Amino acid sequence: MTETEGEFWFCLKHHQVEGHEGCPNKDRLGPFPTADEAAHALDKVEERNEAWEHDPAWNDTPDDE
């Protein structure tokens, strides 16, 4: 798969979108189908963390503590 076919990552080290030939996978999120989606990777992480924080299946601490 080439970059034009949809392989983009967000580099956590450099805070930028990278193609296939970027930093090691341990330092990035993805792959994403578009560069724009990769650019918003941290937004997606924040959304998921918020959802999991309030999901009783993932959280055994009551919200009021």
Distance bins in CASP14 RR format, pairs under 12 A and 6 or more apart:
PFRMAT RR
TARGET T0000
AUTHOR 0000-0000-0000
RMODE 2
METHOD distances of the structure
MODEL  1
1 7 1 0 1 0 0 0 0 0 0 0 0
1 8 0 0 0 0 0 1 0 0 0 0 0
1 19 0 0 0 0 0 1 0 0 0 0 0
1 20 1 0 0 1 0 0 0 0 0 0 0
1 31 0 0 0 0 1 0 0 0 0 0 0
1 33 0 0 0 0 0 1 0 0 0 0 0
2 8 0 0 0 0 0 1 0 0 0 0 0
2 19 0 0 0 0 1 0 0 0 0 0 0
2 20 1 0 0 1 0 0 0 0 0 0 0
2 21 0 0 0 0 0 1 0 0 0 0 0
2 31 0 0 0 0 0 1 0 0 0 0 0
3 9 0 0 0 0 0 1 0 0 0 0 0
3 17 0 0 0 0 0 1 0 0 0 0 0
3 18 0 0 0 0 1 0 0 0 0 0 0
3 19 1 0 1 0 0 0 0 0 0 0 0
3 20 1 0 1 0 0 0 0 0 0 0 0
3 21 0 0 0 0 1 0 0 0 0 0 0
3 22 0 0 0 0 0 1 0 0 0 0 0
3 31 0 0 0 0 1 0 0 0 0 0 0
3 32 0 0 0 0 0 1 0 0 0 0 0
3 33 0 0 0 0 0 1 0 0 0 0 0
3 34 0 0 0 0 0 1 0 0 0 0 0
3 35 0 0 0 0 1 0 0 0 0 0 0
3 38 0 0 0 0 0 1 0 0 0 0 0
4 19 0 0 0 0 0 1 0 0 0 0 0
4 20 0 0 0 0 0 1 0 0 0 0 0
4 33 0 0 0 0 0 1 0 0 0 0 0
4 34 0 0 0 0 0 1 0 0 0 0 0
4 35 0 0 0 0 0 1 0 0 0 0 0
5 19 0 0 0 0 0 1 0 0 0 0 0
5 20 0 0 0 0 0 1 0 0 0 0 0
5 31 0 0 0 0 0 1 0 0 0 0 0
5 33 0 0 0 0 1 0 0 0 0 0 0
5 34 0 0 0 0 0 1 0 0 0 0 0
6 17 0 0 0 0 0 1 0 0 0 0 0
6 19 0 0 0 0 1 0 0 0 0 0 0
6 20 0 0 0 0 1 0 0 0 0 0 0
6 30 0 0 0 0 0 1 0 0 0 0 0
6 31 1 0 0 1 0 0 0 0 0 0 0
6 32 1 0 0 1 0 0 0 0 0 0 0
6 33 1 0 1 0 0 0 0 0 0 0 0
6 34 1 0 0 1 0 0 0 0 0 0 0
6 35 0 0 0 0 1 0 0 0 0 0 0
6 36 0 0 0 0 0 1 0 0 0 0 0
6 37 0 0 0 0 1 0 0 0 0 0 0
6 38 0 0 0 0 1 0 0 0 0 0 0
7 17 0 0 0 0 0 1 0 0 0 0 0
7 18 0 0 0 0 1 0 0 0 0 0 0
7 19 1 0 0 1 0 0 0 0 0 0 0
7 20 1 0 1 0 0 0 0 0 0 0 0
7 21 0 0 0 0 0 1 0 0 0 0 0
7 22 0 0 0 0 0 1 0 0 0 0 0
7 25 0 0 0 0 0 1 0 0 0 0 0
7 28 0 0 0 0 0 1 0 0 0 0 0
7 30 0 0 0 0 1 0 0 0 0 0 0
7 31 1 0 1 0 0 0 0 0 0 0 0
7 32 0 0 0 0 1 0 0 0 0 0 0
7 33 0 0 0 0 1 0 0 0 0 0 0
7 34 0 0 0 0 1 0 0 0 0 0 0
7 35 0 0 0 0 1 0 0 0 0 0 0
7 37 0 0 0 0 0 1 0 0 0 0 0
7 38 0 0 0 0 1 0 0 0 0 0 0
8 16 0 0 0 0 0 1 0 0 0 0 0
8 17 1 0 1 0 0 0 0 0 0 0 0
8 18 1 0 0 1 0 0 0 0 0 0 0
8 19 1 0 1 0 0 0 0 0 0 0 0
8 20 0 0 0 0 1 0 0 0 0 0 0
8 21 0 0 0 0 0 1 0 0 0 0 0
8 22 0 0 0 0 0 1 0 0 0 0 0
8 28 0 0 0 0 1 0 0 0 0 0 0
8 29 0 0 0 0 0 1 0 0 0 0 0
8 30 1 0 0 1 0 0 0 0 0 0 0
8 31 1 0 0 1 0 0 0 0 0 0 0
8 32 1 0 1 0 0 0 0 0 0 0 0
8 33 1 0 0 1 0 0 0 0 0 0 0
8 34 1 0 0 1 0 0 0 0 0 0 0
8 35 1 0 1 0 0 0 0 0 0 0 0
8 36 0 0 0 0 1 0 0 0 0 0 0
8 37 1 0 0 1 0 0 0 0 0 0 0
8 38 1 1 0 0 0 0 0 0 0 0 0
8 39 0 0 0 0 1 0 0 0 0 0 0
8 40 0 0 0 0 0 1 0 0 0 0 0
8 41 0 0 0 0 1 0 0 0 0 0 0
9 15 0 0 0 0 0 1 0 0 0 0 0
9 16 0 0 0 0 1 0 0 0 0 0 0
9 17 1 0 0 1 0 0 0 0 0 0 0
9 18 1 0 1 0 0 0 0 0 0 0 0
9 19 1 0 0 1 0 0 0 0 0 0 0
9 20 0 0 0 0 1 0 0 0 0 0 0
9 21 0 0 0 0 0 1 0 0 0 0 0
9 22 1 0 0 1 0 0 0 0 0 0 0
9 23 1 0 0 1 0 0 0 0 0 0 0
9 24 0 0 0 0 0 1 0 0 0 0 0
9 25 1 0 0 1 0 0 0 0 0 0 0
9 26 0 0 0 0 0 1 0 0 0 0 0
9 27 0 0 0 0 1 0 0 0 0 0 0
9 28 1 0 1 0 0 0 0 0 0 0 0
9 29 1 0 0 1 0 0 0 0 0 0 0
9 30 1 0 1 0 0 0 0 0 0 0 0
9 31 1 0 1 0 0 0 0 0 0 0 0
9 32 1 0 0 1 0 0 0 0 0 0 0
9 33 0 0 0 0 0 1 0 0 0 0 0
9 34 0 0 0 0 0 1 0 0 0 0 0
9 35 0 0 0 0 1 0 0 0 0 0 0
9 37 0 0 0 0 0 1 0 0 0 0 0
9 38 1 0 1 0 0 0 0 0 0 0 0
9 39 0 0 0 0 0 1 0 0 0 0 0
9 41 0 0 0 0 1 0 0 0 0 0 0
10 16 1 0 0 1 0 0 0 0 0 0 0
10 17 1 0 0 1 0 0 0 0 0 0 0
10 18 1 0 0 1 0 0 0 0 0 0 0
10 19 0 0 0 0 0 1 0 0 0 0 0
10 22 0 0 0 0 0 1 0 0 0 0 0
10 23 0 0 0 0 0 1 0 0 0 0 0
10 25 0 0 0 0 0 1 0 0 0 0 0
10 27 0 0 0 0 1 0 0 0 0 0 0
10 28 1 0 1 0 0 0 0 0 0 0 0
10 29 1 0 1 0 0 0 0 0 0 0 0
10 30 1 0 0 1 0 0 0 0 0 0 0
10 31 0 0 0 0 1 0 0 0 0 0 0
10 32 1 0 0 1 0 0 0 0 0 0 0
10 34 0 0 0 0 0 1 0 0 0 0 0
10 35 0 0 0 0 1 0 0 0 0 0 0
10 36 0 0 0 0 0 1 0 0 0 0 0
10 37 0 0 0 0 1 0 0 0 0 0 0
10 38 1 0 1 0 0 0 0 0 0 0 0
10 39 1 0 0 1 0 0 0 0 0 0 0
10 40 0 0 0 0 1 0 0 0 0 0 0
10 41 1 1 0 0 0 0 0 0 0 0 0
10 42 1 0 0 1 0 0 0 0 0 0 0
10 43 0 0 0 0 0 1 0 0 0 0 0
10 44 0 0 0 0 1 0 0 0 0 0 0
10 45 0 0 0 0 1 0 0 0 0 0 0
11 17 1 0 0 1 0 0 0 0 0 0 0
11 18 1 0 1 0 0 0 0 0 0 0 0
11 19 0 0 0 0 1 0 0 0 0 0 0
11 21 0 0 0 0 0 1 0 0 0 0 0
11 22 1 0 0 1 0 0 0 0 0 0 0
11 23 1 0 1 0 0 0 0 0 0 0 0
11 24 0 0 0 0 1 0 0 0 0 0 0
11 25 0 0 0 0 0 1 0 0 0 0 0
11 26 0 0 0 0 0 1 0 0 0 0 0
11 27 1 0 0 1 0 0 0 0 0 0 0
11 28 1 0 1 0 0 0 0 0 0 0 0
11 29 0 0 0 0 1 0 0 0 0 0 0
11 30 0 0 0 0 0 1 0 0 0 0 0
11 38 0 0 0 0 1 0 0 0 0 0 0
11 39 0 0 0 0 0 1 0 0 0 0 0
11 41 0 0 0 0 1 0 0 0 0 0 0
11 42 0 0 0 0 0 1 0 0 0 0 0
12 18 0 0 0 0 0 1 0 0 0 0 0
12 23 0 0 0 0 1 0 0 0 0 0 0
12 24 0 0 0 0 0 1 0 0 0 0 0
12 25 0 0 0 0 0 1 0 0 0 0 0
12 26 0 0 0 0 1 0 0 0 0 0 0
12 27 1 0 1 0 0 0 0 0 0 0 0
12 28 1 0 1 0 0 0 0 0 0 0 0
12 29 1 0 0 1 0 0 0 0 0 0 0
12 30 0 0 0 0 0 1 0 0 0 0 0
12 38 0 0 0 0 0 1 0 0 0 0 0
12 41 0 0 0 0 1 0 0 0 0 0 0
12 42 0 0 0 0 1 0 0 0 0 0 0
12 45 0 0 0 0 1 0 0 0 0 0 0
13 22 0 0 0 0 0 1 0 0 0 0 0
13 23 1 0 1 0 0 0 0 0 0 0 0
13 24 0 0 0 0 1 0 0 0 0 0 0
13 25 0 0 0 0 0 1 0 0 0 0 0
13 26 0 0 0 0 1 0 0 0 0 0 0
13 27 1 0 1 0 0 0 0 0 0 0 0
13 28 1 0 0 1 0 0 0 0 0 0 0
13 29 0 0 0 0 0 1 0 0 0 0 0
14 22 0 0 0 0 1 0 0 0 0 0 0
14 23 1 0 0 1 0 0 0 0 0 0 0
14 24 0 0 0 0 0 1 0 0 0 0 0
14 27 0 0 0 0 1 0 0 0 0 0 0
14 28 0 0 0 0 1 0 0 0 0 0 0
15 23 0 0 0 0 0 1 0 0 0 0 0
15 27 0 0 0 0 0 1 0 0 0 0 0
15 28 0 0 0 0 0 1 0 0 0 0 0
15 29 0 0 0 0 0 1 0 0 0 0 0
15 38 0 0 0 0 0 1 0 0 0 0 0
15 39 0 0 0 0 1 0 0 0 0 0 0
15 41 0 0 0 0 1 0 0 0 0 0 0
15 42 0 0 0 0 1 0 0 0 0 0 0
16 22 0 0 0 0 1 0 0 0 0 0 0
16 23 0 0 0 0 1 0 0 0 0 0 0
16 27 0 0 0 0 0 1 0 0 0 0 0
16 28 0 0 0 0 1 0 0 0 0 0 0
16 29 0 0 0 0 0 1 0 0 0 0 0
16 35 0 0 0 0 0 1 0 0 0 0 0
16 38 0 0 0 0 1 0 0 0 0 0 0
16 39 0 0 0 0 1 0 0 0 0 0 0
16 41 0 0 0 0 0 1 0 0 0 0 0
16 42 0 0 0 0 0 1 0 0 0 0 0
17 23 0 0 0 0 0 1 0 0 0 0 0
17 28 0 0 0 0 1 0 0 0 0 0 0
17 29 0 0 0 0 0 1 0 0 0 0 0
17 30 0 0 0 0 0 1 0 0 0 0 0
17 31 0 0 0 0 0 1 0 0 0 0 0
17 32 0 0 0 0 1 0 0 0 0 0 0
17 34 0 0 0 0 1 0 0 0 0 0 0
17 35 1 0 1 0 0 0 0 0 0 0 0
17 36 0 0 0 0 1 0 0 0 0 0 0
17 37 0 0 0 0 1 0 0 0 0 0 0
17 38 1 0 1 0 0 0 0 0 0 0 0
17 39 1 0 1 0 0 0 0 0 0 0 0
17 40 0 0 0 0 1 0 0 0 0 0 0
17 41 0 0 0 0 1 0 0 0 0 0 0
17 42 0 0 0 0 0 1 0 0 0 0 0
18 24 0 0 0 0 0 1 0 0 0 0 0
18 25 0 0 0 0 0 1 0 0 0 0 0
18 27 0 0 0 0 1 0 0 0 0 0 0
18 28 1 0 0 1 0 0 0 0 0 0 0
18 29 0 0 0 0 0 1 0 0 0 0 0
18 30 0 0 0 0 1 0 0 0 0 0 0
18 31 0 0 0 0 1 0 0 0 0 0 0
18 32 0 0 0 0 0 1 0 0 0 0 0
18 35 0 0 0 0 1 0 0 0 0 0 0
18 38 1 0 0 1 0 0 0 0 0 0 0
18 39 0 0 0 0 0 1 0 0 0 0 0
18 41 0 0 0 0 0 1 0 0 0 0 0
19 25 0 0 0 0 0 1 0 0 0 0 0
19 28 0 0 0 0 1 0 0 0 0 0 0
19 30 0 0 0 0 0 1 0 0 0 0 0
19 31 0 0 0 0 1 0 0 0 0 0 0
19 32 0 0 0 0 0 1 0 0 0 0 0
19 34 0 0 0 0 0 1 0 0 0 0 0
19 35 0 0 0 0 1 0 0 0 0 0 0
19 38 0 0 0 0 1 0 0 0 0 0 0
20 28 0 0 0 0 0 1 0 0 0 0 0
20 30 0 0 0 0 0 1 0 0 0 0 0
20 31 0 0 0 0 1 0 0 0 0 0 0
20 38 0 0 0 0 0 1 0 0 0 0 0
21 28 0 0 0 0 0 1 0 0 0 0 0
22 28 1 0 0 1 0 0 0 0 0 0 0
22 30 0 0 0 0 0 1 0 0 0 0 0
22 31 0 0 0 0 0 1 0 0 0 0 0
22 38 0 0 0 0 0 1 0 0 0 0 0
23 29 0 0 0 0 0 1 0 0 0 0 0
23 30 0 0 0 0 0 1 0 0 0 0 0
25 31 0 0 0 0 1 0 0 0 0 0 0
28 38 0 0 0 0 1 0 0 0 0 0 0
28 41 0 0 0 0 1 0 0 0 0 0 0
28 42 0 0 0 0 0 1 0 0 0 0 0
29 37 0 0 0 0 0 1 0 0 0 0 0
29 38 1 0 0 1 0 0 0 0 0 0 0
29 39 0 0 0 0 0 1 0 0 0 0 0
29 40 0 0 0 0 0 1 0 0 0 0 0
29 41 1 0 1 0 0 0 0 0 0 0 0
29 42 1 0 0 1 0 0 0 0 0 0 0
29 43 0 0 0 0 0 1 0 0 0 0 0
29 44 0 0 0 0 1 0 0 0 0 0 0
29 45 1 0 0 1 0 0 0 0 0 0 0
29 48 0 0 0 0 0 1 0 0 0 0 0
30 37 0 0 0 0 1 0 0 0 0 0 0
30 38 1 0 0 1 0 0 0 0 0 0 0
30 39 0 0 0 0 0 1 0 0 0 0 0
30 40 0 0 0 0 0 1 0 0 0 0 0
30 41 1 0 0 1 0 0 0 0 0 0 0
30 42 0 0 0 0 0 1 0 0 0 0 0
30 44 0 0 0 0 1 0 0 0 0 0 0
30 45 0 0 0 0 0 1 0 0 0 0 0
31 37 0 0 0 0 1 0 0 0 0 0 0
31 38 1 0 0 1 0 0 0 0 0 0 0
31 41 0 0 0 0 0 1 0 0 0 0 0
32 38 1 0 1 0 0 0 0 0 0 0 0
32 39 0 0 0 0 1 0 0 0 0 0 0
32 40 0 0 0 0 1 0 0 0 0 0 0
32 41 1 0 0 1 0 0 0 0 0 0 0
32 42 0 0 0 0 0 1 0 0 0 0 0
32 43 0 0 0 0 0 1 0 0 0 0 0
32 44 0 0 0 0 1 0 0 0 0 0 0
34 40 0 0 0 0 1 0 0 0 0 0 0
34 41 0 0 0 0 0 1 0 0 0 0 0
35 41 0 0 0 0 0 1 0 0 0 0 0
36 43 0 0 0 0 0 1 0 0 0 0 0
36 44 0 0 0 0 0 1 0 0 0 0 0
37 43 0 0 0 0 1 0 0 0 0 0 0
37 44 1 0 0 1 0 0 0 0 0 0 0
38 44 0 0 0 0 1 0 0 0 0 0 0
40 46 0 0 0 0 1 0 0 0 0 0 0
40 47 0 0 0 0 1 0 0 0 0 0 0
41 47 0 0 0 0 0 1 0 0 0 0 0
41 48 0 0 0 0 0 1 0 0 0 0 0
42 48 0 0 0 0 0 1 0 0 0 0 0
42 49 0 0 0 0 0 1 0 0 0 0 0
43 49 0 0 0 0 0 1 0 0 0 0 0
43 50 0 0 0 0 0 1 0 0 0 0 0
44 50 0 0 0 0 0 1 0 0 0 0 0
44 51 0 0 0 0 0 1 0 0 0 0 0
45 51 0 0 0 0 0 1 0 0 0 0 0
45 52 0 0 0 0 0 1 0 0 0 0 0
46 52 0 0 0 0 0 1 0 0 0 0 0
46 53 0 0 0 0 0 1 0 0 0 0 0
47 53 0 0 0 0 0 1 0 0 0 0 0
47 54 0 0 0 0 0 1 0 0 0 0 0
48 54 0 0 0 0 0 1 0 0 0 0 0
48 55 0 0 0 0 1 0 0 0 0 0 0
48 58 0 0 0 0 0 1 0 0 0 0 0
49 55 0 0 0 0 0 1 0 0 0 0 0
49 58 0 0 0 0 0 1 0 0 0 0 0
49 59 0 0 0 0 0 1 0 0 0 0 0
50 58 0 0 0 0 0 1 0 0 0 0 0
50 59 0 0 0 0 0 1 0 0 0 0 0
51 57 0 0 0 0 0 1 0 0 0 0 0
51 58 0 0 0 0 1 0 0 0 0 0 0
51 59 0 0 0 0 0 1 0 0 0 0 0
52 58 1 0 1 0 0 0 0 0 0 0 0
52 59 1 0 0 1 0 0 0 0 0 0 0
53 59 1 0 0 1 0 0 0 0 0 0 0
53 60 0 0 0 0 0 1 0 0 0 0 0
53 61 0 0 0 0 1 0 0 0 0 0 0
53 63 0 0 0 0 1 0 0 0 0 0 0
54 61 0 0 0 0 0 1 0 0 0 0 0
54 62 0 0 0 0 0 1 0 0 0 0 0
54 63 1 0 0 1 0 0 0 0 0 0 0
55 61 0 0 0 0 0 1 0 0 0 0 0
55 63 0 0 0 0 0 1 0 0 0 0 0
56 62 0 0 0 0 1 0 0 0 0 0 0
56 63 0 0 0 0 1 0 0 0 0 0 0
59 65 0 0 0 0 0 1 0 0 0 0 0
END
